[in-house]
Amino acid sequence: MAAATPTVDRLATAGGDALADIESLYSQVAAPLTPIQFTGTAGAKYNMGGGQPDPATLPREELADLAGELLASEDGAAALSYGEAGGFAGLRQLLSEKLRRWDGVEASPDEILITNGSNHGLAVVAQLFINPGDVAIVEAPTFMGGLRPLRQLKAQIEMVPLDENGLNVVALEGTLRRLRDAGTPAKLLYTIPNFHNPAGVNLSLDRRKRVAQLADDFNFVILEDDAYGELRFTGEQIPSIYSLARKGRVIRSATLSKILAAGLRVGYTIAPKEVVGRLSSLKLDGGASPFTGRLAAAYLKRRYEEHVTLLRDVYRRKRDALVKGIEAGFAATPHLKPAYMLPTGGFFLWLKLPAGTDGTRVAAEAAGRGVAYVPGQAFFADGSGAEYIRLAWSMLSEEDLEAAGRLVAEAIRAAAAK
């Protein structure tokens, strides 16, 4: 007797797939968000869209050697097994020591949670504090990766502007007061105090202190995003809001992606032990990778400070090359040159187009010249910001950055002529 056709086969051929049937079953909280729009394409010759580390700076040979040593060691089996919920204890210990030495931040290993990149940490913090309809305050502009979890959780997002000294604390206080008086007090402030993404500015010390005081006065949590703090080219380090505020008022997010390797996906979140426990309970990933945690720890021990010093010089020269190209491109037409502030660290140059310049035309002209970047609208919660563009200098060579700067200038001039 012939074997019966399995039920699953009969169902699969009856009436096509079930995609239309499950449409109404999707979670509205997990609704897909609009993808970030780049000018040009991923294959653009001069791609200044993403804030990715320079591939030439990745310590591939050293990581390969360390990986081999790790797997051959007595700890090799543990590296390939499930790990601790908070991440590899050895890495958390090293990060605790680094934070104290480099940032003046006192955080025990139990106050550090390893995440799958810093974006993972931002998302889990948002999850911990935001219910649909709760108010979160963000800077205008701000990092789109910080906006996305707030949007997905259906937060009411309020914007506060930046200036050359970072978040405008007078405007912040006014917003906080208005929200409290309306019966909808803010629960969370998301801020990027060092080498702001995308604006490149730093929050001044006086303003950091004021933000910490306002958090007490109006009872909200500060999510301090410090992805670029170690990439300082000039100037003195400013204490973190975390170190200035009362314990428990600030949660700090950081990463090794910009320093070591983005592909290792090692971020970390700093908070009191009680808060870390709550965050860890939401991080349903079985614990951060024991292998990458151990690999990152091995590199931190061997060469981290020397590597950071190298990177600071590399990215400073890249910044200067991009600016040189832009300045040269507007030498004959200074009235068309965008306004910008020279960042003292990080990855990004934030340009404000001349009044009356059509950002859409600039994007089209840039794409036609093989230049990709992220338009300003991606960085504003309300979709405004068409007069801005963000250029990332991190990926391209100095030669290409100078050429790209000239091409951006060319695109702006061409758009202004139409």
VEXDREN-2710 file (C-alpha; in Angstrom, 1 decimal):
% VEXDREN-2710
k/r/px/py/pz
1/MET/0.0/0.0/0.0
2/ALA/1.3/3.4/-0.9
3/ALA/2.2/5.7/2.0
4/ALA/-0.3/8.4/2.8
5/THR/0.7/11.9/1.8
6/PRO/1.6/13.7/5.0
7/THR/-1.1/16.2/6.2
8/VAL/1.4/19.0/6.0
9/ASP/1.8/18.5/2.3
10/ARG/-1.9/18.5/1.6
11/LEU/-2.3/21.8/3.6
12/ALA/0.6/23.4/1.8
13/THR/-1.0/22.9/-1.5
14/ALA/-4.5/24.0/-0.5
15/GLY/-5.3/27.6/-1.1
16/GLY/-1.7/29.0/-1.3
17/ASP/0.1/30.5/1.7
18/ALA/-1.4/32.0/4.8
19/LEU/0.3/35.4/4.7
20/ALA/-3.0/37.3/4.0
21/ASP/-4.7/35.4/6.8
22/ILE/-2.2/36.4/9.5
23/GLU/-2.1/40.1/8.5
24/SER/-4.6/41.0/11.3
25/LEU/-2.6/39.0/13.9
26/TYR/0.6/41.0/13.8
27/SER/1.5/43.0/17.0
28/GLN/1.0/46.7/16.5
29/VAL/3.8/47.4/19.0
30/ALA/6.2/45.4/16.8
31/ALA/5.0/47.0/13.6
32/PRO/7.9/47.5/11.1
33/LEU/9.4/51.0/11.1
34/THR/10.2/53.0/8.0
35/PRO/13.8/52.1/6.8
36/ILE/16.4/54.8/7.0
37/GLN/16.8/56.5/3.6
38/PHE/20.2/57.1/2.3
39/THR/21.0/59.2/-0.8
40/GLY/22.6/57.2/-3.6
41/THR/22.9/53.5/-3.1
42/ALA/24.9/51.1/-1.0
43/GLY/27.3/50.7/-3.9
44/ALA/28.1/54.4/-4.1
45/LYS/31.7/55.2/-4.7
46/TYR/31.8/57.7/-1.8
47/ASN/29.5/56.2/0.8
48/MET/29.3/58.6/3.8
49/GLY/26.1/57.2/5.1
50/GLY/26.8/54.8/8.0
51/GLY/28.9/55.5/11.1
52/GLN/31.0/52.4/10.6
53/PRO/34.7/52.0/11.7
54/ASP/37.4/52.2/9.0
55/PRO/38.0/48.6/7.8
56/ALA/41.7/49.3/7.7
57/THR/41.8/49.9/11.4
58/LEU/40.2/46.6/12.4
59/PRO/42.8/44.5/14.3
60/ARG/42.0/41.4/12.3
61/GLU/45.2/39.5/12.7
62/GLU/45.4/40.2/16.4
63/LEU/41.8/39.1/16.9
64/ALA/42.5/35.9/14.8
65/ASP/45.5/35.1/17.0
66/LEU/43.5/35.8/20.2
67/ALA/40.6/33.7/19.0
68/GLY/42.9/30.8/18.3
69/GLU/44.5/31.1/21.7
70/LEU/41.1/31.4/23.4
71/LEU/39.7/28.3/21.7
72/ALA/42.8/26.2/22.5
73/SER/42.8/27.3/26.1
74/GLU/41.1/25.7/29.1
75/ASP/38.4/28.4/28.7
76/GLY/37.7/27.4/25.1
77/ALA/34.7/25.2/25.9
78/ALA/33.1/27.9/28.1
79/ALA/33.6/30.4/25.3
80/LEU/31.4/28.2/23.0
81/SER/28.8/27.4/25.7
82/TYR/25.9/29.4/27.1
83/GLY/27.1/32.2/29.3
84/GLU/26.0/34.5/32.1
85/ALA/22.9/36.6/31.6
86/GLY/24.9/39.8/32.3
87/GLY/27.7/38.9/30.0
88/PHE/31.2/37.5/30.6
89/ALA/32.3/38.5/34.1
90/GLY/35.9/39.0/33.0
91/LEU/34.8/41.6/30.4
92/ARG/32.6/43.4/32.9
93/GLN/35.5/43.6/35.3
94/LEU/37.8/45.1/32.7
95/LEU/35.1/47.5/31.6
96/SER/34.7/48.5/35.3
97/GLU/38.4/49.3/35.5
98/LYS/38.4/51.1/32.2
99/LEU/35.4/53.3/33.2
100/ARG/37.1/54.3/36.4
101/ARG/40.4/55.1/34.7
102/TRP/39.2/56.7/31.5
103/ASP/35.8/58.3/32.4
104/GLY/35.9/58.8/36.1
105/VAL/32.8/56.5/36.3
106/GLU/32.5/54.2/39.3
107/ALA/30.6/51.1/38.3
108/SER/31.1/47.6/39.7
109/PRO/30.9/44.6/37.3
110/ASP/27.4/43.9/38.7
111/GLU/26.4/47.4/37.5
112/ILE/27.4/46.6/33.9
113/LEU/25.2/44.6/31.4
114/ILE/26.8/43.4/28.2
115/THR/24.4/43.9/25.2
116/ASN/24.4/42.9/21.6
117/GLY/25.7/46.3/20.5
118/SER/24.7/49.6/22.1
119/ASN/21.4/49.8/20.0
120/HIS/20.3/46.7/21.9
121/GLY/20.9/48.5/25.2
122/LEU/19.0/51.5/24.0
123/ALA/16.1/49.4/23.1
124/VAL/16.0/47.4/26.4
125/VAL/16.2/50.6/28.4
126/ALA/13.2/52.1/26.4
127/GLN/11.3/48.8/27.0
128/LEU/11.9/49.1/30.8
129/PHE/10.5/52.6/31.2
130/ILE/8.1/53.3/28.3
131/ASN/4.5/52.3/28.0
132/PRO/2.4/53.3/24.9
133/GLY/1.6/57.0/25.3
134/ASP/4.4/57.7/27.8
135/VAL/6.4/60.8/27.1
136/ALA/10.1/60.6/26.1
137/ILE/12.2/63.7/25.3
138/VAL/14.8/63.6/22.6
139/GLU/17.2/66.1/21.1
140/ALA/16.5/67.7/17.8
141/PRO/18.3/66.3/15.9
142/THR/19.1/62.9/17.5
143/PHE/20.4/59.5/16.5
144/MET/17.8/57.5/14.6
145/GLY/18.7/54.3/16.5
146/GLY/17.6/56.0/19.7
147/LEU/14.3/57.1/18.1
148/ARG/13.4/53.7/16.7
149/PRO/12.6/51.9/19.9
150/LEU/10.7/54.8/21.3
151/ARG/8.6/54.9/18.1
152/GLN/8.0/51.2/18.2
153/LEU/6.8/51.4/21.8
154/LYS/4.4/54.2/20.8
155/ALA/5.9/56.8/23.1
156/GLN/4.8/60.4/22.8
157/ILE/8.1/61.9/21.6
158/GLU/8.9/65.5/22.4
159/MET/11.9/67.3/20.8
160/VAL/14.2/69.8/22.5
161/PRO/16.7/71.7/20.3
162/LEU/20.5/71.7/20.3
163/ASP/22.9/74.6/19.9
164/GLU/26.7/74.7/19.8
165/ASN/26.9/73.7/23.5
166/GLY/24.6/70.8/23.2
167/LEU/21.1/70.3/24.5
168/ASN/19.3/73.6/25.2
169/VAL/18.6/73.3/28.9
170/VAL/16.3/76.4/29.1
171/ALA/14.1/74.9/26.4
172/LEU/14.3/71.5/28.2
173/GLU/13.0/73.0/31.4
174/GLY/10.2/74.8/29.6
175/THR/9.2/71.5/27.9
176/LEU/9.3/69.6/31.2
177/ARG/7.2/72.2/32.9
178/ARG/4.6/72.3/30.1
179/LEU/4.3/68.5/30.1
180/ARG/3.9/68.3/33.9
181/ASP/1.3/71.1/33.9
182/ALA/-0.6/69.2/31.2
183/GLY/-0.6/66.0/33.3
184/THR/1.7/64.1/31.0
185/PRO/5.1/64.3/32.7
186/ALA/8.2/63.1/30.8
187/LYS/9.5/59.7/32.0
188/LEU/12.8/59.6/30.0
189/LEU/15.3/61.9/28.3
190/TYR/17.5/60.4/25.6
191/THR/20.7/62.5/25.2
192/ILE/24.1/62.2/23.4
193/PRO/26.5/64.5/25.3
194/ASN/29.8/63.6/23.6
195/PHE/30.4/64.2/19.9
196/HIS/26.7/64.1/19.2
197/ASN/25.4/61.9/16.4
198/PRO/24.6/63.7/14.1
199/ALA/25.4/67.2/15.2
200/GLY/28.9/66.7/16.5
201/VAL/28.5/69.0/19.5
202/ASN/29.4/68.4/23.1
203/LEU/27.1/69.1/26.1
204/SER/28.9/71.7/28.3
205/LEU/29.7/70.8/31.9
206/ASP/27.3/73.4/33.3
207/ARG/24.5/72.0/31.2
208/ARG/25.3/68.4/32.2
209/LYS/24.9/69.5/35.8
210/ARG/21.6/71.2/35.0
211/VAL/20.2/68.2/33.2
212/ALA/21.0/66.1/36.3
213/GLN/19.3/68.6/38.5
214/LEU/16.2/68.8/36.3
215/ALA/15.9/65.0/36.4
216/ASP/15.6/65.2/40.1
217/ASP/13.2/68.2/40.0
218/PHE/10.9/66.6/37.4
219/ASN/11.6/62.9/38.2
220/PHE/12.6/61.4/34.9
221/VAL/15.4/58.9/33.9
222/ILE/18.3/60.1/31.7
223/LEU/19.5/57.7/29.0
224/GLU/23.0/58.8/28.3
225/ASP/24.4/57.5/25.0
226/ASP/28.2/57.6/24.8
227/ALA/29.1/55.6/21.7
228/TYR/31.9/58.0/20.6
229/GLY/33.3/59.4/23.9
230/GLU/36.8/57.8/23.5
231/LEU/37.3/59.3/20.1
232/ARG/38.3/62.8/21.3
233/PHE/40.7/64.6/19.0
234/THR/41.2/67.8/21.0
235/GLY/40.1/69.4/24.3
236/GLU/39.6/68.2/27.8
237/GLN/37.3/65.3/28.7
238/ILE/34.0/66.5/30.4
239/PRO/32.6/64.4/33.2
240/SER/29.7/62.2/32.2
241/ILE/26.1/63.0/33.4
242/TYR/26.2/59.5/35.0
243/SER/29.1/60.6/37.3
244/LEU/27.4/64.0/38.1
245/ALA/23.9/62.8/38.9
246/ARG/22.5/61.0/41.9
247/LYS/22.9/57.2/41.6
248/GLY/19.9/55.7/39.8
249/ARG/19.0/58.8/37.9
250/VAL/21.1/58.0/34.8
251/ILE/21.5/54.9/32.7
252/ARG/24.6/55.0/30.5
253/SER/25.0/53.2/27.2
254/ALA/28.4/52.6/25.5
255/THR/30.0/50.3/23.0
256/LEU/33.2/48.7/21.7
257/SER/31.8/48.9/18.1
258/LYS/33.6/52.1/17.2
259/ILE/36.8/51.1/18.9
260/LEU/37.3/47.4/18.4
261/ALA/35.0/46.0/15.8
262/ALA/31.3/46.6/15.1
263/GLY/30.9/43.0/14.0
264/LEU/31.7/41.6/17.5
265/ARG/28.4/43.3/18.7
266/VAL/29.7/44.2/22.1
267/GLY/27.8/47.0/23.8
268/TYR/27.4/47.7/27.5
269/THR/24.9/49.4/29.7
270/ILE/25.8/50.9/33.1
271/ALA/23.2/51.3/35.9
272/PRO/22.7/50.4/39.5
273/LYS/22.6/46.7/40.2
274/GLU/18.9/46.7/40.8
275/VAL/18.2/48.4/37.4
276/VAL/20.7/46.0/35.6
277/GLY/18.7/43.1/37.0
278/ARG/15.5/44.5/35.5
279/LEU/17.2/45.2/32.2
280/SER/18.7/41.7/32.1
281/SER/15.2/40.2/32.6
282/LEU/14.0/41.9/29.4
283/LYS/17.1/40.8/27.4
284/LEU/15.8/37.5/26.2
285/ASP/18.9/36.4/24.3
286/GLY/20.2/33.7/26.6
287/GLY/23.1/36.0/27.6
288/ALA/25.5/38.0/25.5
289/SER/27.9/35.9/23.4
290/PRO/30.5/34.2/25.8
291/PHE/32.9/33.9/22.8
292/THR/32.9/37.6/21.7
293/GLY/32.9/38.7/25.4
294/ARG/36.1/36.7/26.0
295/LEU/37.7/37.8/22.8
296/ALA/37.0/41.5/23.5
297/ALA/38.3/41.1/27.0
298/ALA/41.5/39.5/25.7
299/TYR/42.0/42.5/23.4
300/LEU/41.3/45.0/26.1
301/LYS/44.1/43.5/28.1
302/ARG/46.6/43.4/25.3
303/ARG/46.3/46.6/23.3
304/TYR/43.2/48.7/23.9
305/GLU/44.7/52.0/25.0
306/GLU/47.3/52.0/22.2
307/HIS/44.6/51.2/19.7
308/VAL/42.4/54.1/20.9
309/THR/45.3/56.5/20.5
310/LEU/45.9/55.2/16.9
311/LEU/42.2/55.6/16.1
312/ARG/42.0/59.2/17.4
313/ASP/44.8/60.2/15.0
314/VAL/43.2/58.3/12.0
315/TYR/39.8/59.8/12.4
316/ARG/41.1/63.3/13.1
317/ARG/42.9/63.2/9.8
318/LYS/39.8/61.9/8.0
319/ARG/37.7/64.7/9.5
320/ASP/40.3/67.2/8.2
321/ALA/40.4/65.7/4.8
322/LEU/36.6/65.9/4.4
323/VAL/36.5/69.5/5.6
324/LYS/39.4/70.4/3.3
325/GLY/37.4/69.1/0.3
326/ILE/34.3/71.0/1.3
327/GLU/36.2/74.3/1.8
328/ALA/37.9/73.9/-1.5
329/GLY/34.6/73.2/-3.2
330/PHE/33.2/76.5/-2.1
331/ALA/36.3/78.7/-2.5
332/ALA/34.7/80.5/-5.5
333/THR/31.2/80.5/-4.1
334/PRO/31.4/81.1/-0.3
335/HIS/27.8/82.4/-0.1
336/LEU/26.6/78.8/-0.9
337/LYS/28.8/77.1/1.7
338/PRO/26.7/75.2/4.3
339/ALA/27.0/76.2/8.0
340/TYR/28.8/73.7/10.2
341/MET/30.7/73.4/13.4
342/LEU/34.0/71.5/13.4
343/PRO/33.6/68.5/15.7
344/THR/36.3/67.7/18.2
345/GLY/35.8/64.0/18.0
346/GLY/33.5/61.2/16.7
347/PHE/32.5/60.3/13.1
348/PHE/30.2/63.0/11.7
349/LEU/30.0/66.4/10.0
350/TRP/26.5/68.0/10.2
351/LEU/25.9/70.5/7.5
352/LYS/23.0/73.1/7.3
353/LEU/22.3/73.9/3.7
354/PRO/22.1/77.6/2.6
355/ALA/18.6/79.1/2.9
356/GLY/16.4/78.3/-0.1
357/THR/18.4/75.2/-1.1
358/ASP/16.3/72.2/-1.9
359/GLY/17.6/69.2/0.0
360/THR/15.9/66.8/-2.3
361/ARG/17.8/68.3/-5.3
362/VAL/21.0/68.2/-3.4
363/ALA/20.5/64.5/-2.7
364/ALA/19.8/63.8/-6.3
365/GLU/22.8/65.7/-7.5
366/ALA/25.0/64.0/-4.9
367/ALA/23.7/60.5/-5.9
368/GLY/24.5/61.3/-9.5
369/ARG/28.1/62.0/-8.5
370/GLY/28.4/58.7/-6.6
371/VAL/28.0/60.2/-3.1
372/ALA/25.8/58.7/-0.4
373/TYR/24.8/60.2/2.9
374/VAL/21.9/60.4/5.3
375/PRO/19.5/63.4/4.8
376/GLY/18.6/65.4/7.9
377/GLN/15.0/64.2/8.2
378/ALA/16.2/60.8/9.6
379/PHE/17.4/62.6/12.7
380/PHE/14.3/64.5/13.7
381/ALA/11.3/62.9/15.5
382/ASP/8.8/64.9/13.5
383/GLY/10.4/64.3/10.1
384/SER/11.7/67.9/9.7
385/GLY/15.3/68.7/9.0
386/ALA/15.3/68.8/5.2
387/GLU/17.9/71.6/5.4
388/TYR/20.5/69.3/7.0
389/ILE/22.7/66.5/5.8
390/ARG/25.0/64.2/7.8
391/LEU/28.4/63.1/6.4
392/ALA/30.3/60.3/8.0
393/TRP/34.0/60.4/7.5
394/SER/34.8/57.1/9.2
395/MET/34.8/54.7/6.3
396/LEU/36.5/56.4/3.4
397/SER/40.2/57.1/2.9
398/GLU/41.6/60.6/3.3
399/GLU/42.0/60.9/-0.5
400/ASP/38.4/59.8/-1.1
401/LEU/37.1/62.1/1.6
402/GLU/38.7/65.1/0.1
403/ALA/37.2/64.2/-3.3
404/ALA/33.8/63.5/-1.7
405/GLY/33.8/66.9/0.0
406/ARG/34.4/68.6/-3.3
407/LEU/31.6/66.5/-4.9
408/VAL/29.2/67.5/-2.1
409/ALA/30.0/71.1/-2.7
410/GLU/29.5/70.5/-6.4
411/ALA/26.1/69.0/-5.7
412/ILE/25.0/71.9/-3.5
413/ARG/26.1/74.4/-6.1
414/ALA/24.3/72.5/-8.9
415/ALA/21.1/72.3/-6.8
416/ALA/21.2/76.0/-6.0
417/ALA/21.5/76.8/-9.7
418/LYS/18.2/75.1/-10.6
END
